[in-house]
Amino acid sequence: MAERMQKFVSLDQAGPEKRPAAERAGDFHEIHRAFIADKAAAQASRCAQCGVPFCQTGCPLQNNIPDWLRLTSEGRLREAYEVSAATNSMPEVCGRICPQDRLCEGACVIEQSTHGSVTIGAVEKYLTDTAWREGWVAPIAPRAELAQSVGIVGAGPAGLAAAERLRQRGYQVTVYDRHDRIGGLLVYGIPNFKLEKEVVERRAQRLIEGGVKFVLNCNIGETISFDELRQRHDSILIATGVYKAKPLNAPNEQAVVKALDFLIAANRVGLGDDVPEFSSGALNAAGRRVVVIGGGDTAMDCVRTARRQGAKSVTCLYRRDRANMPGSQREVGYAEEEGVAFDFLAAPKSVRAGKQPGVKAVRMHLGAPDASGRQSPEETPDSEFTVPGDLIIAALGFDPEDLQEDWDAPELKVSRWGTLTVDPAFATSLPGVYAAGDIVRGASLVVWAIKEGRDAADSIHAFLKDRAHTARVAAE
């Protein structure tokens, strides 16, 4: 092993080739070129094979990263893929969009020793793309068909991960979603330059071919009642995500575009849909001065999308400094390379429409740490200024929708933040009803949604297995 691994002392970190900023800012294709086999094997060989793999503990899915890096370095790619896929329902998605700098790669021991982390995400993406190309991704083939059925609300990452795991065990699985395509946030919320839609579509097709049923354009509480849904199935998983935009709470807020509206329109156009709000210019950044308010990953998606749509200028307004941005620092770096301007320590006070549109803002400084440990932003007196902007986009995060009211389900307990309350097994206050993903933990990462979808599926399996056993005993 020593001959093949631990080459971080002699081999520098090198990720996949990144397309030039001027080139990639003109299209919506992914920004990195694919790894070639020799380079993937070489970079995998930099792994230190730690006795305590902090990369694995830094991954929400607890992926067995050192093992599949070693197998990759040895050229045993199919085995490496199988190890990767054993704990992750969508490794090629995580390889593309996980903030590895905050998770596995950020925890990498050789990153801490200043040698530069192993390029874990790029190798993960390479392995799974190779598996799809070579036909190694096995179809879903349950050992036996079970009569019990599970209804899943939400075709996003948590719902899809749960659907796969339950269908593998033979349950009859139906996924309901409000949108007209499978994928939820993966299709409509994440731009193509981070995740091209064919990647999601082939996962969805695998589920369909494996027997998972999808009911699209279905809004629970309107198309079908929640009570009727519960009557149809032996168990329910709620995996709706969170989609309600946090308010700006500033005068003339109606002139501000919501981040998700902007991103959905862009993704629909990319998928070939006719989007009137885009055609009219309302959700199109072309030729406009764009100001995006926020500092998370959604804000970075918005600024980079606006740049690709041909915006005259793009400015990101954020109330803290760069070091305190909640999003991936890699994404911030990509945005800077692509021509996005950042105005740190600046907070909006009001929005101005009319002949001289823009954002009236105030300078901030960082004060004492708050309960989370981050320094609280405080206004600097007499520091008002204006950022000109024809298209103002608010990317301040998302809150849960009111499922109690929308679904006429007052007995469905929620937290003070509006997220669903669950026990450690992801069971809600209603018998047989489970919940996972952002609707439980609040707006978070795709990898956490996959993790919780898989775990909730295991809990549903235990619940249905126990119920079937109880029914057999009663019948005897």
C-alpha positions as CSV (number, residue, x, y, z in Angstrom):
1,M,0.0,0.0,0.0
2,A,2.8,2.4,0.9
3,E,4.1,2.3,-2.7
4,R,0.7,3.3,-4.1
5,M,-0.5,5.6,-1.5
6,Q,0.7,8.5,0.7
7,K,2.1,10.3,-2.3
8,F,1.0,13.7,-0.9
9,V,4.7,14.3,0.0
10,S,5.8,14.1,-3.6
11,L,2.7,14.9,-5.7
12,D,1.0,18.2,-5.5
13,Q,-2.8,18.6,-5.4
14,A,-4.3,19.0,-8.8
15,G,-8.0,19.1,-9.5
16,P,-9.7,18.6,-12.9
17,E,-8.9,21.3,-15.4
18,K,-11.1,24.4,-14.9
19,R,-12.4,26.1,-18.1
20,P,-11.2,29.7,-18.4
21,A,-13.5,32.2,-16.7
22,A,-14.3,34.1,-19.8
23,E,-15.3,30.9,-21.6
24,R,-17.4,29.4,-18.9
25,A,-19.2,32.7,-18.0
26,G,-20.7,32.6,-21.5
27,D,-22.5,29.3,-21.1
28,F,-24.2,27.1,-18.5
29,H,-22.0,24.0,-18.9
30,E,-20.2,22.6,-15.9
31,I,-17.0,24.6,-15.2
32,H,-14.6,21.6,-14.8
33,R,-13.4,19.3,-17.5
34,A,-13.5,15.6,-16.6
35,F,-10.6,13.8,-14.9
36,I,-8.7,11.4,-17.1
37,A,-8.0,8.0,-15.6
38,D,-4.3,8.5,-14.9
39,K,-4.8,11.8,-13.2
40,A,-7.7,10.5,-11.0
41,A,-5.5,7.5,-9.9
42,A,-2.6,9.8,-9.2
43,Q,-4.6,12.2,-7.1
44,A,-6.3,9.4,-5.2
45,S,-2.8,8.0,-4.4
46,R,-2.1,11.2,-2.4
47,C,-4.4,9.9,0.4
48,A,-2.6,9.3,3.6
49,Q,-4.8,6.3,4.6
50,C,-5.2,7.7,8.1
51,G,-5.8,5.4,11.0
52,V,-8.7,7.8,11.9
53,P,-10.2,9.0,8.6
54,F,-11.3,12.5,9.4
55,C,-12.6,12.9,5.8
56,Q,-15.1,10.1,6.5
57,T,-16.2,11.6,9.8
58,G,-16.5,15.0,8.1
59,C,-19.0,13.5,5.6
60,P,-22.7,13.4,6.7
61,L,-23.1,10.1,4.8
62,Q,-19.9,8.6,6.5
63,N,-18.7,7.6,3.0
64,N,-15.8,5.1,3.2
65,I,-13.5,7.5,1.4
66,P,-10.1,6.1,2.1
67,D,-11.1,2.7,0.7
68,W,-12.4,3.9,-2.6
69,L,-9.5,6.3,-3.0
70,R,-7.1,3.3,-2.5
71,L,-9.1,1.2,-5.0
72,T,-9.0,4.1,-7.5
73,S,-5.2,4.4,-7.1
74,E,-4.9,0.7,-7.9
75,G,-7.1,1.0,-11.0
76,R,-9.9,-1.1,-9.5
77,L,-12.5,1.4,-10.6
78,R,-15.6,-0.8,-10.5
79,E,-14.9,-1.9,-6.9
80,A,-14.2,1.7,-6.0
81,Y,-17.5,2.8,-7.4
82,E,-19.4,0.1,-5.6
83,V,-17.8,1.1,-2.2
84,S,-18.8,4.7,-3.0
85,A,-22.4,3.8,-3.9
86,A,-22.9,1.6,-0.9
87,T,-23.4,4.6,1.4
88,N,-24.6,7.2,-1.1
89,S,-27.6,7.2,-3.4
90,M,-26.2,9.9,-5.7
91,P,-22.4,10.0,-5.5
92,E,-22.1,11.8,-8.8
93,V,-24.4,14.6,-7.5
94,C,-22.4,15.0,-4.3
95,G,-19.2,14.9,-6.2
96,R,-20.4,18.0,-8.1
97,I,-22.3,20.1,-5.6
98,C,-21.1,19.2,-2.1
99,P,-19.1,21.9,-0.4
100,Q,-16.1,19.6,0.0
101,D,-14.0,22.5,1.3
102,R,-16.3,22.6,4.4
103,L,-16.8,18.8,4.7
104,C,-14.5,15.9,3.7
105,E,-11.7,17.8,2.0
106,G,-11.8,20.5,4.8
107,A,-11.3,17.7,7.3
108,C,-8.5,15.9,5.3
109,V,-5.4,15.4,7.4
110,I,-3.0,16.5,4.7
111,E,-5.1,19.6,4.2
112,Q,-4.4,20.4,7.8
113,S,-0.7,19.8,7.2
114,T,-0.7,22.3,4.4
115,H,-0.1,19.8,1.6
116,G,-3.5,20.4,0.1
117,S,-6.3,18.0,0.5
118,V,-7.0,15.0,-1.7
119,T,-9.5,16.0,-4.4
120,I,-12.2,13.8,-3.0
121,G,-15.2,15.3,-4.7
122,A,-13.5,15.2,-8.2
123,V,-12.6,11.6,-7.8
124,E,-16.1,10.7,-6.6
125,K,-17.6,12.4,-9.6
126,Y,-15.1,10.6,-11.9
127,L,-15.9,7.2,-10.5
128,T,-19.6,7.5,-10.9
129,D,-19.5,9.1,-14.3
130,T,-17.3,6.2,-15.3
131,A,-19.7,3.7,-13.8
132,W,-22.6,5.1,-15.8
133,R,-20.6,5.1,-19.0
134,E,-19.4,1.5,-18.5
135,G,-22.8,0.2,-17.4
136,W,-21.8,-0.7,-13.9
137,V,-24.7,1.1,-12.2
138,A,-27.0,-1.8,-11.5
139,P,-30.7,-1.6,-11.9
140,I,-33.0,-1.7,-8.9
141,A,-33.9,-5.4,-8.4
142,P,-35.8,-6.2,-5.2
143,R,-35.4,-9.8,-4.0
144,A,-39.2,-10.0,-3.5
145,E,-42.2,-7.8,-4.0
146,L,-44.0,-6.6,-0.9
147,A,-47.7,-5.6,-0.8
148,Q,-47.1,-2.6,1.5
149,S,-46.9,0.8,-0.1
150,V,-45.1,4.0,0.8
151,G,-46.1,7.5,-0.4
152,I,-43.3,10.0,-0.5
153,V,-44.1,13.7,-0.8
154,G,-41.3,15.5,-2.6
155,A,-39.1,14.3,-5.5
156,G,-36.0,16.1,-4.3
157,P,-32.8,14.5,-2.9
158,A,-34.3,13.2,0.4
159,G,-37.4,11.8,-1.4
160,L,-35.4,10.2,-4.2
161,A,-32.8,8.6,-1.7
162,A,-35.7,7.2,0.4
163,A,-37.5,5.9,-2.7
164,E,-34.5,4.0,-3.9
165,R,-33.8,2.4,-0.5
166,L,-37.4,1.4,0.0
167,R,-37.9,0.1,-3.5
168,Q,-34.7,-2.0,-3.1
169,R,-36.5,-3.8,-0.3
170,G,-39.5,-4.5,-2.4
171,Y,-42.0,-1.9,-1.2
172,Q,-44.5,-0.3,-3.6
173,V,-43.3,3.3,-3.7
174,T,-45.1,6.3,-5.2
175,V,-43.5,9.8,-5.1
176,Y,-45.7,12.9,-5.4
177,D,-44.3,16.3,-6.4
178,R,-45.7,19.7,-7.2
179,H,-43.3,20.2,-10.2
180,D,-43.5,18.7,-13.7
181,R,-40.1,17.1,-13.5
182,I,-38.4,14.7,-11.1
183,G,-35.6,16.1,-9.0
184,G,-36.9,19.1,-7.0
185,L,-34.1,21.4,-6.0
186,L,-31.6,19.4,-8.1
187,V,-33.5,20.3,-11.3
188,Y,-35.0,23.7,-10.5
189,G,-32.8,25.3,-7.8
190,I,-29.3,24.4,-8.8
191,P,-27.9,25.9,-12.1
192,N,-26.5,23.7,-14.9
193,F,-22.9,25.0,-14.4
194,K,-22.9,23.1,-11.1
195,L,-25.2,20.2,-12.0
196,E,-26.2,19.4,-15.5
197,K,-29.7,18.1,-15.6
198,E,-28.9,14.9,-17.5
199,V,-27.1,13.7,-14.3
200,V,-30.4,13.9,-12.4
201,E,-32.5,12.6,-15.3
202,R,-30.6,9.3,-15.5
203,R,-31.0,8.8,-11.7
204,A,-34.7,9.4,-12.1
205,Q,-35.0,7.0,-15.0
206,R,-33.3,4.3,-13.0
207,L,-35.9,4.7,-10.3
208,I,-38.7,4.5,-12.9
209,E,-37.3,1.4,-14.5
210,G,-36.9,0.0,-11.0
211,G,-40.6,0.3,-10.3
212,V,-40.9,3.6,-8.5
213,K,-44.1,5.5,-9.6
214,F,-44.1,9.3,-9.9
215,V,-47.2,11.5,-9.7
216,L,-46.1,15.0,-10.9
217,N,-47.9,18.3,-11.0
218,C,-49.5,17.1,-7.7
219,N,-49.8,19.7,-4.9
220,I,-50.8,18.1,-1.7
221,G,-53.8,19.9,-0.2
222,E,-55.1,20.9,-3.6
223,T,-54.6,18.0,-6.1
224,I,-55.1,15.5,-3.4
225,S,-55.7,15.9,0.4
226,F,-53.2,14.8,2.9
227,D,-55.8,12.5,4.5
228,E,-56.5,10.8,1.2
229,L,-52.8,10.3,0.8
230,R,-52.5,8.6,4.1
231,Q,-55.4,6.3,3.3
232,R,-53.7,5.3,0.0
233,H,-50.5,4.2,1.6
234,D,-49.2,2.1,4.6
235,S,-46.7,4.8,5.5
236,I,-45.9,8.4,4.3
237,L,-42.6,10.2,4.1
238,I,-42.7,14.0,3.9
239,A,-39.6,15.3,2.1
240,T,-40.9,18.6,0.7
241,G,-37.9,20.7,1.4
242,V,-38.3,24.4,2.3
243,Y,-39.2,26.9,-0.4
244,K,-40.7,30.0,1.3
245,A,-38.2,32.9,0.8
246,K,-37.1,34.7,3.9
247,P,-38.3,38.3,3.8
248,L,-36.0,41.3,3.2
249,N,-38.0,43.4,5.6
250,A,-37.2,46.6,3.8
251,P,-39.3,49.4,2.3
252,N,-40.4,48.7,-1.3
253,E,-39.7,45.0,-0.9
254,Q,-42.2,44.2,-3.7
255,A,-39.6,45.5,-6.2
256,V,-37.2,42.7,-5.2
257,V,-37.1,39.3,-7.1
258,K,-37.0,36.1,-5.0
259,A,-33.8,34.1,-5.6
260,L,-35.7,30.8,-6.3
261,D,-38.0,32.5,-8.8
262,F,-35.0,33.7,-10.7
263,L,-33.2,30.4,-10.6
264,I,-36.3,28.3,-11.5
265,A,-36.9,30.6,-14.5
266,A,-33.3,30.2,-15.6
267,N,-33.4,26.4,-15.2
268,R,-36.7,26.1,-17.1
269,V,-35.3,28.1,-20.0
270,G,-32.3,25.8,-20.0
271,L,-34.6,22.9,-20.2
272,G,-36.4,24.4,-23.2
273,D,-39.5,25.6,-21.5
274,D,-41.3,28.8,-22.5
275,V,-41.1,31.1,-19.5
276,P,-43.1,34.3,-20.0
277,E,-41.4,36.0,-17.0
278,F,-38.1,35.4,-18.6
279,S,-39.2,36.5,-22.1
280,S,-40.6,39.7,-20.7
281,G,-37.3,40.5,-19.0
282,A,-38.8,40.4,-15.5
283,L,-36.6,37.4,-14.6
284,N,-33.8,37.9,-17.1
285,A,-30.6,39.6,-16.2
286,A,-29.4,40.3,-19.8
287,G,-28.1,43.9,-20.1
288,R,-29.1,44.8,-16.5
289,R,-27.2,46.0,-13.4
290,V,-27.9,43.1,-11.0
291,V,-27.6,43.3,-7.2
292,V,-27.9,40.1,-5.2
293,I,-28.4,40.4,-1.5
294,G,-27.1,37.5,0.5
295,G,-23.9,35.5,1.1
296,G,-24.9,31.8,0.9
297,D,-24.7,29.2,-1.9
298,T,-28.0,30.4,-3.3
299,A,-26.7,33.9,-3.6
300,M,-23.6,32.5,-5.5
301,D,-25.9,30.6,-7.8
302,C,-27.8,33.8,-8.6
303,V,-24.7,36.0,-9.2
304,R,-23.1,33.4,-11.5
305,T,-26.4,32.8,-13.4
306,A,-26.8,36.6,-13.9
307,R,-23.3,36.8,-15.2
308,R,-24.1,34.0,-17.8
309,Q,-27.3,35.7,-18.9
310,G,-25.3,38.7,-20.0
311,A,-25.8,41.1,-17.1
312,K,-24.2,44.6,-17.5
313,S,-22.8,44.3,-14.0
314,V,-23.3,41.9,-11.0
315,T,-22.8,43.0,-7.4
316,C,-23.2,40.8,-4.3
317,L,-24.2,42.7,-1.2
318,Y,-23.4,41.0,2.1
319,R,-23.6,42.3,5.6
320,R,-20.6,40.4,7.0
321,D,-17.1,40.0,5.6
322,R,-15.8,37.3,3.3
323,A,-14.5,35.1,6.1
324,N,-17.9,35.0,7.6
325,M,-19.9,34.1,4.5
326,P,-22.0,31.0,5.1
327,G,-21.6,29.6,1.6
328,S,-18.7,27.8,0.0
329,Q,-15.5,29.8,-0.4
330,R,-14.8,27.9,-3.6
331,E,-18.1,29.3,-5.0
332,V,-17.1,32.8,-4.0
333,G,-13.8,32.4,-5.7
334,Y,-15.5,31.1,-8.9
335,A,-17.8,34.1,-8.9
336,E,-14.9,36.5,-8.5
337,E,-13.1,34.8,-11.4
338,E,-16.2,35.3,-13.5
339,G,-16.5,39.0,-12.9
340,V,-18.8,39.3,-10.0
341,A,-18.1,42.3,-7.6
342,F,-18.5,41.8,-3.9
343,D,-19.5,44.6,-1.5
344,F,-18.9,43.2,2.0
345,L,-20.0,44.7,5.3
346,A,-23.0,46.3,3.6
347,A,-26.7,45.8,4.5
348,P,-29.8,46.9,2.6
349,K,-32.1,49.5,4.2
350,S,-34.6,50.0,1.3
351,V,-35.1,49.4,-2.4
352,R,-35.6,52.2,-4.8
353,A,-37.5,51.7,-8.1
354,G,-38.3,54.2,-10.8
355,K,-35.9,56.1,-12.9
356,Q,-32.9,55.5,-10.6
357,P,-33.4,52.0,-9.2
358,G,-31.1,50.5,-6.7
359,V,-30.5,49.5,-3.2
360,K,-30.1,52.0,-0.4
361,A,-27.6,50.4,2.0
362,V,-25.5,51.1,5.1
363,R,-22.0,50.1,6.0
364,M,-21.6,47.5,8.8
365,H,-18.9,46.5,11.2
366,L,-18.6,43.2,13.1
367,G,-19.3,43.4,16.8
368,A,-19.4,40.7,19.6
369,P,-20.1,37.1,18.7
370,D,-23.8,36.0,18.8
371,A,-25.2,32.7,20.1
372,S,-23.8,30.8,17.1
373,G,-20.3,32.2,17.7
374,R,-20.3,34.4,14.6
375,Q,-19.7,38.1,15.1
376,S,-22.8,40.1,14.9
377,P,-23.0,42.8,12.1
378,E,-23.8,46.3,13.5
379,E,-24.5,49.5,11.6
380,T,-21.9,52.1,11.2
381,P,-23.5,55.5,11.8
382,D,-23.8,58.0,8.9
383,S,-22.6,55.5,6.3
384,E,-25.5,55.3,3.9
385,F,-24.8,54.7,0.3
386,T,-26.6,53.5,-2.9
387,V,-25.8,50.6,-5.1
388,P,-27.4,51.1,-8.6
389,G,-29.4,48.1,-9.8
390,D,-32.1,47.4,-12.3
391,L,-32.7,43.8,-11.0
392,I,-32.5,43.3,-7.3
393,I,-32.5,39.7,-6.1
394,A,-32.9,38.6,-2.5
395,A,-31.1,35.4,-1.5
396,L,-31.6,35.4,2.2
397,G,-32.5,31.7,2.8
398,F,-35.7,29.8,3.0
399,D,-38.4,29.0,5.6
400,P,-40.8,26.0,5.7
401,E,-44.2,26.4,4.3
402,D,-47.1,26.1,6.7
403,L,-48.0,22.4,6.2
404,Q,-50.5,22.4,9.1
405,E,-52.6,24.9,7.2
406,D,-51.8,24.0,3.6
407,W,-52.5,20.3,4.2
408,D,-55.3,20.8,6.8
409,A,-53.2,18.8,9.3
410,P,-53.2,20.7,12.6
411,E,-52.1,17.6,14.4
412,L,-48.8,17.5,12.5
413,K,-46.5,19.0,15.1
414,V,-44.0,21.7,14.1
415,S,-41.1,23.5,15.8
416,R,-41.1,27.2,16.6
417,W,-39.3,27.7,13.2
418,G,-42.1,25.9,11.3
419,T,-40.0,22.7,10.6
420,L,-41.6,19.4,11.2
421,T,-40.9,17.9,14.7
422,V,-39.6,14.3,14.5
423,D,-38.2,11.8,16.9
424,P,-34.7,10.2,16.4
425,A,-36.2,7.7,13.9
426,F,-37.7,10.6,11.8
427,A,-41.3,9.8,12.9
428,T,-43.6,12.7,13.1
429,S,-46.5,13.2,15.6
430,L,-48.8,11.2,13.2
431,P,-48.6,7.4,13.3
432,G,-46.9,6.0,10.2
433,V,-45.9,9.4,8.9
434,Y,-42.2,10.3,8.7
435,A,-40.2,13.3,7.6
436,A,-36.7,14.0,6.4
437,G,-34.5,16.6,4.8
438,D,-34.9,20.4,4.9
439,I,-38.5,20.2,6.1
440,V,-37.0,18.8,9.4
441,R,-33.6,20.4,9.7
442,G,-34.2,23.7,7.8
443,A,-32.5,24.8,4.7
444,S,-29.3,22.7,4.5
445,L,-27.1,20.7,2.1
446,V,-28.1,18.1,-0.4
447,V,-25.8,15.6,1.2
448,W,-27.7,15.9,4.5
449,A,-31.0,15.4,2.6
450,I,-29.7,12.2,1.1
451,K,-28.5,11.0,4.4
452,E,-31.8,11.7,6.2
453,G,-33.8,10.2,3.3
454,R,-31.9,7.0,3.6
455,D,-32.2,6.9,7.4
456,A,-35.9,7.7,7.3
457,A,-36.4,4.9,4.8
458,D,-34.7,2.5,7.2
459,S,-37.1,3.6,10.0
460,I,-40.1,3.2,7.7
461,H,-38.9,-0.3,6.8
462,A,-38.7,-1.2,10.6
463,F,-42.1,0.3,11.2
464,L,-43.8,-1.7,8.3
465,K,-41.9,-4.9,9.2
466,D,-43.1,-4.6,12.8
467,R,-46.7,-3.9,11.7
468,A,-46.7,-6.9,9.3
469,H,-45.4,-9.1,12.1
470,T,-48.1,-7.9,14.5
471,A,-50.8,-8.5,11.9
472,R,-49.5,-12.1,11.3
473,V,-49.5,-12.8,15.1
474,A,-53.0,-11.4,15.4
475,A,-54.2,-13.6,12.5
476,E,-52.9,-16.7,14.1
